[in-house]
Amino acid sequence: MPGRMDKSALVKFIIESKTDLNCEDEEIVHALIRETVTRDINQLQQSKTSAGDVLADKIAQFAGSWRFIISFGIILILWIAANAAFLVRPYDPYPFILLNLVLSCLAGIQAPLIMMSQNRQEKKDRLRAQNDYRINLKAELIVEDIHMKLDAMEAALADIRQRLARLAGEAAAGETDKDA
């Protein structure tokens, strides 16, 4: 591990390191543990959102709803019924070329807007994954720190047991010497 470095450089070093690190420096580990790594991804994304992004999200949300599907289905049925049966002089007679043009235009506009919304969602998912990774890294450091402390406590308890056993053995030997 390189010499003294700031927290962000240490975290970057730990993240990019391919080998197991044995952090002996308690101060650095505890500084990393105390540092907050969680971020509100939604709040972070909202600060970078343009009006076009918001519009694309709203259109994609509406276009993917049952309300849109049902209302659009009703409009199509009314259009076809009006032009096929009810109008004496239909403005779009069968094979409904104007309707096909409208549907093509709608699809041509809707597809890029939905793609823009999906791209924003992908960025948000990537930020969430990075945030989860940072949280998992911090949790791993905390667990490793606790594990090292438990190992130290276990070693200290084993040492105390050995001393107590030796003292008990010496006390027992001292009593047998008095009895003899």
Secondary structure as UniProt FT lines:
FT   HELIX           7..16
FT   HELIX           26..34
FT   HELIX           41..47
FT   HELIX           51..63
FT   HELIX           66..81
FT   HELIX           82..86
FT   TURN            94..96
FT   HELIX           97..179
//
